[in-house]
Amino acid sequence: MTNFAAKIAGIATLALAALPVVALSTNAHAAPAPVTVKVADLDLGSRAGLTAFDRRVQQAGARLCHDQQGLTAKDGCEQAVRAEAREKLTQYLSSRSAPTALAAAR
């Protein structure tokens, strides 16, 4: 009985030791690292600033989507990056132009 229990304990130990290794290998493919597109140095009210922004977004899309298999998947990934960048740019510009509300003194 003791020998049987020792074998079960050994198998359980090996199984538990393998879990972190499996988790590491699946986590590596779970999500790409985020990519930042900096805009603070751009004049987004000018054509040149928007062109530079578009170029940076294109480069970010290429980095994020480089491992996509097939042209359709890669193109869809890059379109999604451009759409998200446009949405975040709109939010950024809105937050910059919104007046800052200050609490009234009482």
Protein Blocks (a to p, Z undefined) as FASTA:
>chain_A
ZZmmmmmmmmmmmmmmmmmmmmmmmmmmmpccdddddfklpcfkbmklmmmmmmmmmmmm
mmmmmmpgcjklmmmmmmmmmmmmmmmmmmmmmmmmpccdddddZZ
